Amino acid sequence: MHNRFFGEMSLKPEVATPTILVIDDEDIVRSSFCDSLEDYGYKVVSSDNGKSGLDLISSTQPDLILTDLRMPVMGGIEFLNRCTALYPQIPVIVISGAGLMGDVVDALHLGAFDYLTKPITDVNLLQVSVTRALEQVRLKRENKNYQLHLEQLVEQRTALLQKSNQELELHKDNLEILVNDRTKELHATIENLKQAQDQLVESAKMASLGRLVAGVSHELNTPLGIGLTFLSSLSDKILSFERAFHAGELRKVDFENFLSSAKKSSDMVITHLNQASDLVQNFKMVSVDISSDMERKFDLVEYINNVVESLKPELNNVTFELKHDAAQNYTIYTYPGFFSQIISNLVLNSKIHGFSDHKKGNIKMELRVSGENLIIDYQDDGIGMSQEVQQQIYEPFFSTTRGTGGSGLGMNILYNLVVRNLKGSVRCSSEINQGAKFIIELPGLLDRS
């Protein structure tokens, strides 16, 4: 769809049609904004001053507000002050023709999501601002749902573990200590995961973390379920052992069989609790790096393996191979969260798009050093891409699988991290049914100390 304010775009409202409130005292400007937004498919309500606009919020419950500053009855600054106090969850974009620096500072200080100056000569500025604001609203809602799901999962697992601990309370002191220690460790780690998740609310990386949380939740079921099964079986054998003992029917062979069975059960519980703990610890490291704003020194080979390990729940029937020169030092100094996002987006792009029609897939990644530059050579053997798709792959909200849950932001985020944040370059080459290849070149990250 094309219109004079938004140009050519591919984003469509995915769940419910967003409502946008437009406040401007100039009829022509207000009408132009409303027409353009309605043409694109949004529900639009409007007002010619801040007071009536404030009254409309409670009845229309908009997802986003566009407001002018210079208006009669109630100006934009007063409106913004009241709106952010009463409705802090609704982002407000200020669009004003004044363009005074004092207005910009006041608006942003009062909580405006963005500030644009009329007339808008580049429609892409308005496009990006509106879509970013609506994406923020969506991410906040998704985060709330993720948090509720995680809390329910913690409560369920806590209840199951507490029941198992009660059954073993009088038996096998060493096993009880181990189970309690592991349980406390898991509870503490899950609490850390919840805290890390809260810190990611404002970031577009929230979608990746949500996917990892869902995968870890799924993967935890297997080791914990097996552990609970063995604990339940051991509890039954303990009861039978007690009955035989009190009845005077306990034989030496029965005692030996009980000790052997108890040891096997305890070993299996220890093994699977360790698996669950390792899985959560690995995810904890990746999630903390995603949310961290701190630079640090780390080994890229080890870090990539950890990220891929955390993605395993998503990679059924997909093999991953990392090649590198064993004699080369791949220690780098940068933001580890950037690399977590880059690797995750590449791998998940292959899984979702490259292997969509395949039962199996292979991913190969090679690290190389050229002078002061670090080179990441990534390729899969998926269905590949046409030249037309390759030309659009880094555009925000572009997706070849619209409607299957993807936001269309994965490769756009990757491009921004590589080019803008890390000052590097990324190149894509692909042919239909010949897989896809990405070459990322990053300068000045290698640690030479």
C-alpha positions as CSV (number, residue, x, y, z in Angstrom):
1,M,0.0,0.0,0.0
2,H,1.2,3.5,-0.8
3,N,0.2,6.8,0.7
4,R,1.8,10.3,0.9
5,F,2.9,9.9,4.5
6,F,4.2,6.3,4.7
7,G,5.3,5.4,1.2
8,E,5.7,1.7,0.4
9,M,5.4,-0.6,3.4
10,S,4.8,-4.2,4.2
11,L,3.8,-4.1,7.8
12,K,0.2,-5.1,8.6
13,P,-1.4,-5.0,12.1
14,E,-1.2,-8.7,13.2
15,V,-3.6,-9.1,16.0
16,A,-6.0,-6.2,16.6
17,T,-6.1,-3.1,14.5
18,P,-4.1,-0.4,16.5
19,T,-6.0,2.8,17.3
20,I,-4.1,6.1,16.8
21,L,-5.3,9.4,18.3
22,V,-4.3,12.5,16.3
23,I,-4.4,15.9,18.0
24,D,-3.8,19.0,15.9
25,D,-5.7,22.3,15.6
26,E,-4.9,22.7,11.9
27,D,-7.8,21.0,10.0
28,I,-5.8,20.3,6.9
29,V,-2.9,18.7,8.8
30,R,-5.1,16.7,11.1
31,S,-7.2,15.5,8.1
32,S,-4.1,14.5,6.2
33,F,-2.7,12.5,9.0
34,C,-6.0,10.8,9.7
35,D,-6.6,9.9,6.0
36,S,-3.1,8.4,5.6
37,L,-3.3,6.3,8.7
38,E,-6.8,5.1,7.8
39,D,-5.7,4.2,4.3
40,Y,-3.1,2.1,5.8
41,G,-5.6,0.2,7.9
42,Y,-5.3,1.8,11.3
43,K,-8.3,3.0,13.3
44,V,-8.0,6.7,13.8
45,V,-9.7,9.2,16.2
46,S,-8.9,12.9,16.2
47,S,-9.2,16.1,18.2
48,D,-8.3,19.8,17.6
49,N,-6.9,20.5,21.1
50,G,-5.3,18.8,24.1
51,K,-8.3,19.0,26.4
52,S,-10.8,17.2,24.1
53,G,-8.0,14.8,23.2
54,L,-7.4,13.9,26.8
55,D,-11.2,13.2,27.2
56,L,-11.0,10.9,24.2
57,I,-8.4,8.7,25.6
58,S,-10.5,7.0,28.2
59,S,-13.3,6.2,25.7
60,T,-11.2,5.2,22.7
61,Q,-8.1,3.6,24.5
62,P,-5.6,4.4,21.7
63,D,-2.4,2.5,21.2
64,L,-0.5,5.6,20.1
65,I,-1.0,9.4,20.2
66,L,0.3,12.0,17.7
67,T,0.0,15.6,19.0
68,D,0.9,19.1,18.0
69,L,2.4,21.5,20.6
70,R,0.8,24.9,19.7
71,M,-2.9,24.5,20.2
72,P,-5.8,26.5,21.8
73,V,-7.6,25.5,25.0
74,M,-4.8,23.1,26.0
75,G,-1.4,23.1,24.4
76,G,0.7,20.0,23.6
77,I,3.1,20.4,26.6
78,E,0.3,20.5,29.2
79,F,-1.4,17.6,27.4
80,L,1.8,15.6,27.4
81,N,2.3,16.3,31.1
82,R,-1.2,15.1,32.0
83,C,-1.2,12.2,29.5
84,T,2.1,10.6,30.6
85,A,1.0,10.9,34.3
86,L,-2.5,9.3,33.6
87,Y,-1.6,6.9,30.8
88,P,2.1,6.1,31.0
89,Q,1.7,3.0,28.8
90,I,0.6,5.0,25.7
91,P,3.5,6.3,23.7
92,V,3.2,9.9,22.5
93,I,4.9,11.3,19.3
94,V,5.1,15.1,19.2
95,I,4.8,16.6,15.8
96,S,5.3,20.4,15.8
97,G,6.0,23.2,13.3
98,A,7.8,25.3,15.9
99,G,11.0,23.3,16.0
100,L,12.4,25.1,19.1
101,M,15.1,23.3,21.0
102,G,13.3,24.2,24.3
103,D,10.2,22.5,23.1
104,V,12.1,19.4,22.1
105,V,13.8,19.2,25.5
106,D,10.5,19.8,27.4
107,A,8.6,17.2,25.3
108,L,11.3,14.5,25.7
109,H,11.7,15.3,29.4
110,L,8.0,14.8,29.9
111,G,8.2,11.4,28.3
112,A,7.5,11.9,24.6
113,F,8.5,8.8,22.6
114,D,9.7,10.9,19.7
115,Y,9.7,14.5,18.4
116,L,9.2,15.3,14.7
117,T,9.2,18.8,13.1
118,K,6.6,19.9,10.6
119,P,6.5,20.0,7.7
120,I,7.7,16.3,7.4
121,T,9.8,16.3,4.2
122,D,11.0,12.7,4.6
123,V,8.0,10.5,5.1
124,N,10.3,7.7,6.2
125,L,10.9,9.6,9.5
126,L,7.2,9.4,10.4
127,Q,7.0,5.8,9.2
128,V,9.9,4.7,11.4
129,S,8.6,6.6,14.4
130,V,5.0,5.2,14.2
131,T,6.1,1.6,13.6
132,R,8.8,1.8,16.4
133,A,6.2,3.2,18.8
134,L,3.6,0.5,18.0
135,E,6.4,-2.2,18.1
136,Q,7.2,-0.9,21.6
137,V,3.6,-1.3,22.7
138,R,3.5,-4.9,21.2
139,L,6.8,-5.8,22.9
140,K,5.5,-4.6,26.3
141,R,2.4,-6.7,26.0
142,E,4.3,-9.7,24.9
143,N,6.7,-9.3,27.8
144,K,3.8,-9.2,30.2
145,N,2.5,-12.5,28.8
146,Y,6.0,-14.1,28.9
147,Q,6.4,-13.1,32.5
148,L,3.0,-14.5,33.5
149,H,3.8,-17.8,31.7
150,L,7.2,-18.0,33.4
151,E,5.7,-17.4,36.8
152,Q,3.1,-20.1,36.3
153,L,5.9,-22.5,35.2
154,V,7.9,-21.7,38.3
155,E,4.9,-22.3,40.5
156,Q,4.2,-25.7,38.9
157,R,7.8,-26.9,39.1
158,T,8.1,-25.6,42.7
159,A,5.0,-27.6,43.7
160,L,6.3,-30.8,42.1
161,L,9.7,-30.5,43.7
162,Q,8.2,-29.7,47.2
163,K,6.1,-32.8,46.9
164,S,9.1,-35.0,46.1
165,N,11.1,-33.5,48.9
166,Q,8.3,-34.4,51.4
167,E,8.2,-38.0,50.3
168,L,12.0,-38.4,50.8
169,E,12.1,-36.4,54.0
170,L,12.9,-39.3,56.3
171,H,15.2,-41.3,53.9
172,K,18.5,-41.0,52.2
173,D,20.0,-37.9,53.8
174,N,22.6,-37.4,51.2
175,L,20.1,-37.5,48.4
176,E,17.8,-35.1,50.2
177,I,20.7,-32.6,50.6
178,L,21.5,-32.9,47.0
179,V,17.9,-32.4,45.8
180,N,17.4,-29.5,48.1
181,D,20.6,-27.8,47.0
182,R,19.8,-28.3,43.3
183,T,16.2,-27.1,43.9
184,K,17.4,-23.9,45.6
185,E,19.9,-23.3,42.8
186,L,17.2,-23.7,40.2
187,H,14.8,-21.4,42.0
188,A,17.5,-18.7,42.3
189,T,18.5,-19.1,38.7
190,I,14.9,-18.8,37.5
191,E,14.5,-15.7,39.6
192,N,17.5,-14.2,37.9
193,L,16.0,-15.1,34.6
194,K,12.8,-13.2,35.5
195,Q,14.8,-10.2,36.5
196,A,16.8,-10.3,33.3
197,Q,13.6,-10.5,31.3
198,D,12.2,-7.4,33.0
199,Q,15.2,-5.4,31.9
200,L,14.6,-6.3,28.3
201,V,11.1,-4.7,28.0
202,E,12.3,-1.6,26.0
203,S,14.4,-3.6,23.6
204,A,13.6,-5.1,20.2
205,K,15.7,-8.1,21.4
206,M,12.8,-9.1,23.6
207,A,11.4,-11.3,20.9
208,S,14.6,-13.4,20.9
209,L,14.7,-13.8,24.6
210,G,11.0,-14.8,24.7
211,R,11.8,-17.5,22.2
212,L,14.7,-18.8,24.3
213,V,12.5,-18.7,27.5
214,A,9.9,-20.8,25.7
215,G,12.6,-23.3,24.5
216,V,14.2,-23.6,27.9
217,S,10.8,-24.1,29.6
218,H,10.2,-27.0,27.1
219,E,13.6,-28.5,27.5
220,L,13.4,-28.4,31.4
221,N,10.4,-30.8,31.3
222,T,12.5,-33.8,30.2
223,P,15.3,-33.9,32.9
224,L,12.9,-32.7,35.7
225,G,10.2,-35.2,34.5
226,I,12.7,-38.1,34.5
227,G,14.1,-37.0,37.9
228,L,10.6,-37.0,39.4
229,T,9.8,-40.4,37.9
230,F,12.9,-42.0,39.6
231,L,12.2,-40.2,42.9
232,S,8.6,-41.5,42.8
233,S,9.9,-45.1,42.1
234,L,12.4,-44.8,44.9
235,S,9.8,-43.6,47.3
236,D,7.6,-46.7,46.5
237,K,10.6,-49.0,47.1
238,I,11.4,-47.3,50.4
239,L,7.9,-48.0,51.6
240,S,8.1,-51.6,50.6
241,F,11.5,-51.9,52.3
242,E,10.0,-50.5,55.5
243,R,7.1,-52.9,55.5
244,A,9.4,-55.9,55.0
245,F,11.6,-54.6,57.8
246,H,8.8,-54.1,60.3
247,A,7.3,-57.5,59.4
248,G,10.6,-59.3,60.0
249,E,10.6,-60.5,56.4
250,L,13.7,-58.6,55.3
251,R,16.4,-60.8,53.8
252,K,20.0,-59.9,53.0
253,V,19.3,-60.2,49.2
254,D,16.4,-57.8,49.6
255,F,18.6,-55.3,51.4
256,E,21.3,-55.6,48.8
257,N,18.7,-55.1,46.0
258,F,17.3,-52.1,47.7
259,L,20.7,-50.5,48.1
260,S,21.5,-51.1,44.4
261,S,18.2,-49.7,43.3
262,A,18.5,-46.7,45.6
263,K,22.0,-45.9,44.2
264,K,20.8,-46.2,40.6
265,S,17.8,-44.0,41.3
266,S,19.9,-41.4,43.1
267,D,22.5,-41.4,40.3
268,M,19.8,-40.8,37.7
269,V,18.3,-38.0,39.7
270,I,21.7,-36.3,40.1
271,T,22.4,-36.7,36.4
272,H,19.2,-35.2,35.2
273,L,19.1,-32.4,37.8
274,N,22.6,-31.5,36.6
275,Q,21.4,-31.4,33.0
276,A,18.5,-29.1,34.0
277,S,20.9,-26.9,36.0
278,D,23.4,-26.7,33.1
279,L,20.6,-25.8,30.7
280,V,19.4,-22.9,32.9
281,Q,22.9,-21.7,33.7
282,N,23.8,-21.6,30.0
283,F,20.6,-19.7,29.2
284,K,21.2,-17.3,32.2
285,M,24.6,-16.4,30.7
286,V,23.2,-15.6,27.3
287,S,20.2,-13.7,28.6
288,V,22.3,-11.6,30.9
289,D,24.6,-10.7,27.9
290,I,21.6,-9.8,25.8
291,S,20.3,-7.3,28.4
292,S,23.7,-5.9,29.4
293,D,25.0,-2.5,28.3
294,M,28.6,-3.3,29.4
295,E,31.5,-4.0,27.1
296,R,33.8,-6.9,28.2
297,K,36.5,-9.2,26.9
298,F,35.4,-12.7,25.9
299,D,36.3,-15.6,23.7
300,L,34.1,-15.5,20.6
301,V,34.4,-19.2,19.8
302,E,33.2,-20.3,23.2
303,Y,30.5,-17.6,23.2
304,I,29.1,-18.7,19.8
305,N,28.9,-22.3,21.0
306,N,27.1,-21.2,24.1
307,V,24.6,-19.1,22.1
308,V,23.9,-22.0,19.7
309,E,23.5,-24.4,22.7
310,S,20.8,-22.1,24.1
311,L,19.0,-22.3,20.8
312,K,18.9,-26.1,20.6
313,P,15.2,-26.2,21.5
314,E,14.6,-24.4,18.2
315,L,16.9,-26.5,16.1
316,N,15.3,-29.9,15.8
317,N,16.9,-31.8,12.9
318,V,19.3,-28.9,12.3
319,T,23.1,-29.5,12.6
320,F,25.5,-26.7,13.4
321,E,29.3,-26.7,12.6
322,L,31.7,-24.0,13.7
323,K,35.1,-23.9,12.0
324,H,38.1,-21.8,13.2
325,D,41.9,-21.7,13.2
326,A,42.9,-23.4,16.5
327,A,46.1,-21.4,16.6
328,Q,44.3,-18.0,16.2
329,N,43.2,-16.0,19.3
330,Y,39.6,-15.0,18.9
331,T,39.3,-13.0,22.1
332,I,37.4,-9.7,21.4
333,Y,36.4,-6.7,23.4
334,T,32.9,-5.4,22.7
335,Y,29.3,-5.9,23.8
336,P,28.6,-9.6,24.0
337,G,24.8,-9.0,23.7
338,F,25.4,-7.7,20.1
339,F,26.9,-11.1,19.1
340,S,24.2,-13.1,20.9
341,Q,21.6,-11.2,18.8
342,I,23.6,-11.5,15.6
343,I,24.2,-15.3,15.9
344,S,20.6,-15.9,17.1
345,N,19.1,-14.0,14.2
346,L,21.2,-15.7,11.6
347,V,20.4,-19.2,13.0
348,L,16.7,-18.6,13.5
349,N,16.4,-17.0,10.1
350,S,17.8,-20.2,8.6
351,K,15.4,-22.3,10.7
352,I,12.3,-20.3,10.0
353,H,12.9,-19.3,6.4
354,G,15.7,-21.5,4.9
355,F,14.4,-24.8,6.3
356,S,10.7,-24.1,6.2
357,D,10.2,-26.9,3.5
358,H,12.9,-29.2,4.8
359,K,12.9,-31.9,7.4
360,K,16.6,-31.5,8.0
361,G,19.1,-28.7,7.6
362,N,22.8,-27.9,8.0
363,I,24.4,-24.7,9.1
364,K,28.2,-24.0,8.8
365,M,30.0,-21.0,10.3
366,E,33.6,-20.2,9.9
367,L,35.7,-17.5,11.8
368,R,38.6,-15.9,10.0
369,V,41.0,-13.0,10.7
370,S,42.2,-10.7,7.9
371,G,44.5,-8.0,9.2
372,E,42.6,-6.2,12.0
373,N,39.3,-7.4,10.8
374,L,37.2,-10.3,12.1
375,I,35.3,-12.2,9.4
376,I,32.2,-14.4,10.1
377,D,31.3,-16.7,7.1
378,Y,27.8,-18.1,7.6
379,Q,25.9,-20.4,5.3
380,D,23.0,-22.9,5.3
381,D,21.7,-25.4,2.8
382,G,18.1,-24.2,2.9
383,I,15.7,-23.2,0.1
384,G,17.7,-20.0,-0.7
385,M,16.4,-16.6,-1.8
386,S,15.6,-14.8,-5.1
387,Q,17.4,-11.6,-6.0
388,E,14.3,-9.7,-5.2
389,V,14.2,-11.0,-1.7
390,Q,17.9,-10.4,-1.2
391,Q,17.3,-6.7,-2.1
392,Q,14.7,-6.4,0.7
393,I,16.0,-8.7,3.4
394,Y,17.3,-5.9,5.7
395,E,14.3,-3.7,5.4
396,P,12.2,-3.5,8.7
397,F,9.1,-5.7,8.8
398,F,10.0,-7.5,5.5
399,S,9.1,-11.2,5.8
400,T,8.5,-14.1,3.4
401,T,6.5,-15.9,6.1
402,R,4.0,-13.2,7.1
403,G,1.4,-14.6,9.5
404,T,3.5,-17.4,11.1
405,G,4.6,-15.4,14.1
406,G,7.7,-13.6,12.9
407,S,7.9,-9.8,13.2
408,G,10.1,-9.2,10.1
409,L,12.6,-7.4,12.3
410,G,15.3,-10.1,12.7
411,M,17.6,-9.3,9.7
412,N,17.0,-5.5,10.1
413,I,18.2,-5.7,13.7
414,L,21.2,-7.8,12.6
415,Y,22.0,-5.1,9.9
416,N,21.8,-2.3,12.4
417,L,24.0,-4.1,14.9
418,V,26.7,-4.9,12.4
419,V,26.7,-1.7,10.4
420,R,25.7,1.0,12.9
421,N,26.8,-0.4,16.3
422,L,29.9,-2.4,15.3
423,K,30.9,-0.3,12.2
424,G,31.2,-3.3,10.0
425,S,29.6,-4.7,6.9
426,V,27.3,-7.6,6.0
427,R,26.9,-9.2,2.5
428,C,24.3,-11.8,1.4
429,S,24.5,-14.2,-1.6
430,S,22.0,-16.8,-2.4
431,E,20.2,-18.7,-5.2
432,I,16.9,-20.6,-5.2
433,N,17.4,-24.1,-3.7
434,Q,21.1,-23.4,-3.2
435,G,21.1,-22.1,0.4
436,A,22.0,-18.7,1.7
437,K,25.4,-17.2,2.6
438,F,26.2,-14.2,4.8
439,I,29.7,-12.7,5.2
440,I,30.1,-10.3,8.1
441,E,33.3,-8.2,8.4
442,L,34.0,-6.4,11.7
443,P,36.9,-4.1,12.3
444,G,38.9,-3.3,15.5
445,L,37.4,-5.9,17.8
446,L,40.3,-8.3,18.2
447,D,42.2,-8.1,21.5
448,R,45.9,-7.9,20.7
449,S,47.1,-7.6,24.4
